[in-house]
Amino acid sequence: MIAQFDGFEVSKIHSGDAWKICDLVVSNSERLKRYFPSTLAQNLNPTLSQLYVEKKVKEFEHKQEFIFTLKNSGSRELVGIVGIKELDWEKKQGEFAYCIGYANEGQGLTSKAVKVLLNYAFTTLGLETMQIISHKDNLASVKVAEKCEFNWVRTLENEFTPVGEQPLDMELYEAYIGHFVKNK
């Protein structure tokens, strides 16, 4: 376990998470289909989820991508996923991706998990810059960036193309280790 707060815990993905990830993704497919089509496609049934988890555990071990689960400490229900991806070890930079289930949105859990994992990224992984890339209309994601003291950097034109849509401009937010250490 990486951290615990408010009856929830953040942990590294592990082989026993497949069913829970499948359940979270399928039950939240409408909210995931636009910005997480690949994650959705890889978790549409328990067999696919098992393959996804096995792949993500290996990627974690090889420092290619880091997936974390957010679970209720009592019920063990998986309520969200946070990833550190798009790693550039030369630049010491990574990007957060996150999702939370309908039942737990608006409780500040994603922001708390990202804050914990920002600390992990800087102190354990040795990264110096973390990014969040979000569409301006994804107000919940923008709010996470702001609550976690990420700075808006610029608009990335035609950065992301949802399935069946035109390319979207996305907003780039960054947090830097220097700012993080100063405000800790």
C-alpha positions as CSV (number, residue, x, y, z in Angstrom):
1,M,0.0,0.0,0.0
2,I,1.3,3.5,-0.9
3,A,-1.1,5.5,1.3
4,Q,-4.4,5.5,3.2
5,F,-6.8,8.4,3.7
6,D,-10.5,8.8,4.6
7,G,-11.2,5.1,4.6
8,F,-9.6,4.6,1.2
9,E,-6.2,3.4,0.1
10,V,-3.9,3.8,-2.9
11,S,-1.9,0.6,-3.9
12,K,0.1,-0.7,-6.8
13,I,-1.8,-2.8,-9.2
14,H,-1.6,-6.5,-8.6
15,S,-2.7,-9.7,-10.2
16,G,-5.8,-10.0,-7.9
17,D,-7.3,-6.7,-9.3
18,A,-8.6,-8.0,-12.6
19,W,-12.2,-8.7,-11.6
20,K,-12.4,-5.4,-9.7
21,I,-11.0,-3.4,-12.6
22,C,-13.4,-5.1,-15.0
23,D,-16.3,-4.2,-12.7
24,L,-15.3,-0.6,-12.3
25,V,-14.7,-0.1,-16.0
26,V,-17.8,-1.8,-17.3
27,S,-20.1,-0.1,-14.7
28,N,-18.6,3.3,-15.7
29,S,-18.2,2.6,-19.5
30,E,-20.3,5.7,-20.5
31,R,-17.9,8.0,-18.6
32,L,-14.8,6.2,-19.8
33,K,-15.6,5.8,-23.5
34,R,-14.6,9.3,-24.6
35,Y,-11.2,9.8,-22.8
36,F,-10.2,6.2,-21.9
37,P,-11.3,4.1,-25.0
38,S,-8.3,1.9,-24.8
39,T,-8.6,1.1,-21.1
40,L,-12.3,0.4,-21.7
41,A,-11.6,-1.9,-24.6
42,Q,-9.0,-3.8,-22.6
43,N,-11.4,-4.4,-19.7
44,L,-14.8,-5.4,-21.2
45,N,-14.8,-8.8,-19.6
46,P,-12.8,-10.6,-16.9
47,T,-10.5,-12.4,-19.3
48,L,-9.5,-9.2,-21.0
49,S,-9.0,-7.6,-17.6
50,Q,-6.7,-10.4,-16.5
51,L,-4.6,-9.8,-19.5
52,Y,-4.6,-6.0,-18.9
53,V,-3.6,-6.5,-15.3
54,E,-0.8,-8.9,-16.2
55,K,0.5,-6.4,-18.7
56,K,0.3,-3.5,-16.3
57,V,2.0,-5.4,-13.5
58,K,4.9,-6.1,-15.9
59,E,5.0,-2.5,-17.1
60,F,5.2,-1.4,-13.4
61,E,8.1,-3.8,-12.7
62,H,9.9,-2.5,-15.8
63,K,9.2,1.2,-15.0
64,Q,7.3,1.7,-18.2
65,E,4.0,2.8,-16.7
66,F,2.6,2.8,-13.2
67,I,-1.0,1.9,-12.4
68,F,-2.4,2.4,-9.0
69,T,-5.8,1.4,-7.5
70,L,-8.0,3.4,-5.2
71,K,-10.0,1.1,-3.0
72,N,-12.4,1.4,0.0
73,S,-10.3,0.0,2.9
74,G,-13.3,-1.7,4.5
75,S,-15.2,-3.2,1.6
76,R,-12.1,-3.6,-0.7
77,E,-14.3,-2.1,-3.5
78,L,-12.2,-0.6,-6.3
79,V,-13.5,3.0,-6.8
80,G,-10.8,4.5,-9.0
81,I,-7.6,4.1,-11.0
82,V,-4.6,6.5,-11.2
83,G,-1.8,6.0,-13.7
84,I,1.6,7.6,-14.2
85,K,2.3,7.2,-17.9
86,E,4.1,8.8,-20.8
87,L,7.3,8.5,-18.9
88,D,10.4,10.3,-20.2
89,W,13.3,9.2,-17.9
90,E,15.8,11.6,-19.5
91,K,13.5,14.6,-18.9
92,K,12.4,13.1,-15.6
93,Q,8.8,13.7,-16.6
94,G,5.5,11.8,-16.5
95,E,1.8,12.3,-16.9
96,F,-1.2,11.4,-14.7
97,A,-4.3,9.8,-16.0
98,Y,-7.2,9.0,-13.6
99,C,-10.8,7.9,-13.4
100,I,-13.2,7.4,-10.6
101,G,-16.5,5.6,-10.5
102,Y,-19.8,7.4,-10.5
103,A,-20.6,6.5,-6.9
104,N,-17.5,8.2,-5.6
105,E,-17.2,11.3,-7.7
106,G,-17.2,14.7,-6.1
107,Q,-15.7,13.5,-2.8
108,G,-12.2,14.8,-3.5
109,L,-10.8,11.2,-3.6
110,T,-9.1,11.6,-7.0
111,S,-7.4,14.8,-5.8
112,K,-6.1,13.1,-2.6
113,A,-4.9,10.1,-4.6
114,V,-3.1,12.4,-7.1
115,K,-1.4,14.4,-4.3
116,V,-0.2,11.1,-2.7
117,L,1.1,9.9,-6.1
118,L,2.7,13.2,-6.9
119,N,4.8,12.7,-3.8
120,Y,5.5,9.2,-4.9
121,A,6.5,10.4,-8.4
122,F,8.9,12.9,-7.1
123,T,10.4,11.1,-4.1
124,T,10.3,7.4,-5.1
125,L,10.5,7.5,-8.9
126,G,12.8,10.6,-9.1
127,L,10.6,12.5,-11.6
128,E,10.8,16.3,-11.6
129,T,7.8,17.3,-13.7
130,M,4.3,15.7,-13.7
131,Q,1.7,16.6,-16.2
132,I,-2.1,16.5,-16.4
133,I,-3.7,16.8,-19.8
134,S,-7.4,17.5,-19.8
135,H,-10.1,18.9,-22.0
136,K,-11.3,22.3,-20.7
137,D,-14.9,21.0,-20.5
138,N,-13.8,18.0,-18.3
139,L,-14.4,20.2,-15.2
140,A,-13.8,17.4,-12.7
141,S,-10.3,16.7,-14.2
142,V,-9.5,20.4,-14.4
143,K,-10.5,20.7,-10.7
144,V,-8.1,17.9,-9.8
145,A,-5.2,19.7,-11.5
146,E,-6.1,22.9,-9.7
147,K,-6.6,21.3,-6.3
148,C,-3.2,19.6,-6.6
149,E,-1.5,22.9,-7.4
150,F,-0.7,22.1,-11.0
151,N,0.0,25.2,-13.1
152,W,-1.8,25.7,-16.5
153,V,1.0,25.8,-19.1
154,R,-0.7,26.0,-22.5
155,T,-3.4,24.7,-24.9
156,L,-2.2,21.7,-26.9
157,E,-4.0,22.0,-30.3
158,N,-5.6,18.8,-31.7
159,E,-3.9,16.8,-29.0
160,F,-6.5,14.0,-28.6
161,T,-9.0,12.5,-30.9
162,P,-11.9,10.6,-29.2
163,V,-13.4,7.7,-31.2
164,G,-15.6,9.0,-33.9
165,E,-14.9,12.7,-33.1
166,Q,-12.8,15.5,-34.5
167,P,-9.5,16.2,-32.7
168,L,-9.8,18.1,-29.5
169,D,-7.6,20.8,-28.0
170,M,-6.4,19.8,-24.6
171,E,-5.1,21.9,-21.7
172,L,-1.6,21.1,-20.3
173,Y,-1.0,21.4,-16.6
174,E,2.3,20.8,-14.9
175,A,3.7,20.4,-11.3
176,Y,7.4,20.7,-10.6
177,I,9.4,19.1,-7.9
178,G,10.8,22.5,-6.8
179,H,7.4,23.9,-6.2
180,F,6.3,20.7,-4.5
181,V,9.3,20.6,-2.1
182,K,8.9,24.3,-1.2
183,N,5.2,23.9,-0.3
184,K,5.4,20.5,1.4
